[in-house]
């Protein structure tokens, strides 16, 4: 009888430990504000959690800040969109692999009345668009937060040979959603990813004024973090990455937005690059 009781208690303990371990399967994803503000993560994460039991807690920051969060060991996974910064992060040893997962594009938006008639002038690319904005000194809201979008904007200014300054150029230091709201309030122009703009379009008096040219590509990538640098939930993070790169994850990404906006907000393109340690 005593032996039976001991066996029963052992079984209860084993089941309790198993139940707790399943219950406690969580991870922290450091990512850019656009994946949050567009609604993509609100769409994907409940499906992932239901299938795996892993709860993903999101830290939505600009790419630069998300990379710093990961360097400090305060995140288990990283999903961002600034290729040069991502490759540097891996080369410095904080990540072991960069994995492209999806892309969309950037667009310039401005007030519906388009006071400088940027849409009518039909600039051929992003560089010409910024030259027109600069020469007119129309109010421009910059992310100013070292995000992927901010990095893209700065690279376009550099290609245009312009260092923007003056009262017309406003550095917000905020995420994409907040910057779009500022542009709306100030009747200003800004650079945004298309997904966040479309997700917020109905609440804004902003139109797309320029979207042509190769400079508008916006690639997103996962980075596997180096567990020898910081203590991270490597198993959960890898499971999430593999799920997003899988046929199921890619299909879900490609479907997001079609029903509501008539187009996918992100285009899946999972490939493995050669930027490994």
N, C-alpha and C positions, 0 to 999 in steps of 0.2 A: 504493500500500500504506500509505504514511504517512498519507494523507488518510483512508483507511478506518479506520485505528487511532484517529485523532482523533475521527471521527464516533462510533465505538463507545464511546470513553471518555466523550464528551458524553452519549450515551444512558444509560450506566451512572450518570453523575452525576445526570442528571435523574430517573431512577427512584429513586435513593437518596434524593434530596431529597424526592420525593413520598412515599416510604415512611416517611421520618422524620417528615414533617409529619402524616401520618395516624396514625402511632404516638403522636405527642405531643399528640394532640387530647384535652385534659383541661380541666376547669373545677372551680371550688370553689363549692359551694352552701352558703350560710349559712341555716340553717333551725331551726325549733323542735324541741325534743326529742320531741314527740309524733309527728312524722312518722317519726322514727327508731325510738322505743320501740314504736310500734304495728306495726312491720314493713312499713309502706307502701313506704318507699324500698328496702328489701331486695327487695321484690317488683317494683317498677317499673324500677329502675336497670339491672339486667342486660338487660332487654328493650330499653331505650333504647340502651344501649351496643352491643348486638348489631346494632341497626338503623342506628346512626349512626357507630359507631366512636369516640364521645366518652365518655371515662371521667369520671364525676362523683364528686369527692371531697367528702364531707359533713362540715360543721362543725355539729353539733347543739348548739344553745344555747337559752337562754330568748330570747323575741322581742327584749327590750330589748338583750341582749348581741349577738344576731345583727345587729341594726340598727347597733350600734357597730362590729362587725367590717366591715360593708359600708361604713360611713363612712370607715374607715381604708384602704379599698382592698384588704382581705385576703380578699375574696370576689368572685366573678364574677356570682353570682345570689343572689336572696333570696326565700325562701318562709316567710311568717310569719302570725300570726293575732292582731293587735291593731290594729284599724282606725284608731283615732285616732292611734296612733303612726305607722302606715304613711302616712297622709295628711300628717302633719307632716313626715315624712322626705322625701316628694315635694315638698312646698311649700318646704322648705329647699334644694331643688335637688340632693339626693343621688340621687334617682330621677327617671325621666322619665314613668313610667306605672305605675299600680296595676291589676292584673288578677286579679279573683276567679276561683278555680279549683275550689274544693270547700268543703264544710262538713260538720261533724258537730255534736255537742252536748256540753255539759258535764253532769255528774251529781255529786251528793253521794254518797260512799260512806262506810261505817262498819263497825264490827265486826259479825260475823254475829249476835251476841247483842243488838246495838243497845240498849245500856244506858239511853239516854234515850227509847227507843221512838219515834224520829223517824219511822220508816216508818208506825207506827200512827197517829201524829198527822196524817199526810197534809197537810203544809203545801201551800198553794195555789201557792206560787212560791218562788224562791230567796231572796227577801228574808225571807219568813216562816220559812224553814228556818234562816237565820242568826240570826234573833231567838231561835228556840228553842234553838239551839246555845249562843248567848251567855248566855241566862238560866240554862241548866243548867250552864254552865262545863265542858262535856264537852271533852276534849282535842281540839284542832283543829290539824292540820298545814297550814301555809300554804307555798306554794312560796317566797315571799319572795325571788324572783330577778328581778323586773321582766319576767317572761315574759308571754305573752298570757294564760295561765291566772291568773297572779298579778294582772294588771291587771283581769281579769274579776271575780275575788274581791273586790278592793278597791272596785270600782264597786258591787258588791252590798252590801258593808258600808256604803258611803256612802248608798245608797238606803234602807238600813235605819236610818240615823241613828245608827250605832254605830261607835265607834273601838275595835277589839278590843285588849285588853291583859290581862296577868296570866299566871300560870304555865300556864293551860290553853291559851293561844294560842302555838303554837310556829312560829317562822319558820325554815324549813329552809335556804333558799338553795340548793336543789338542783333537778334536773330532775324530770319527772313520774314516771318509773319509780322513782327513788330515794325520792320522797315517798310513793308508794304502799307501798313496802316499809316505810318508817318508820311509816306509819299502821297497817300490819298488825302490826308489832312492838309498837307502843304502844297497840294497840286504840283507835285514834283515828279521827276523821272528817276528811275532806278533800274538796276540789273537784278533779275530774279530767275530762279529755276522755274520752268514752266509748270511743274507739278504743284508747287505751293501757290503760284498765282491762280491756277485753275480751281484749286480747292477753296480759295478765298474770293474768287472773282465776284460772286453775287453780293458780297459785302463791301465792294470797292467801286469807286468811280474811276477806274484805271483801265486803259486799253493797251494791247500790245502794239508798239509803234515800230519796232524793228526786230526781225528774227532771222535774217539771212546771213549766211556765211559760215565757214568752217570753225570760226572761233567760238561758236555757241555750244559745242559738244560738252556734256556734263557727265563724266564717268564716275561711277561709284564702285568702291572695292572694300572687301573685308581684309583685315590683317590678322593673321594668327599671332597672338602675343607669346613672347618667350617666357615660359614658366620658370626658367632658371633665374630670371631677373626679379620677378615678383611672384608671390603666392596668389594664384588665380584658379578659378574653377575651369580648368582646361577641358575636362570631359564634357561639361555642359556647353561650353563655348564652341568646341569642335562639332558637337551634335547640332547646334544651331546653324553654324556655317554650312555644314554638309546638307542640312535640310534646305537652306536657302539656295544652294547650288544644285540641288537635285531637280529632276524633271518636275516633281510636284511643286517645289518652291518656285521654280522658274515660270511654270504655268500660272501660278497664282499671281506672281508679280506682273506678268503680261496681261492679266485680266483686270487688274486694279484700275478703276476709273472709266472703263469702257461703257458700263451701263449708265453712269451718271453724266459723264462728260463727252461721250461719243468717241473717246480715244484713250489709249493706255497712257497713264502718267509716267510710267517707267517701262523701258524696253529691256527684257532680260537678255544678257549676253555672257553667261558664266563661262569664263576661260581661266586657265591657270597660267600665270606668267612665270618667268624664270628668275624673279628677284628673290631667291632663297639664300639663306646663310650658307 
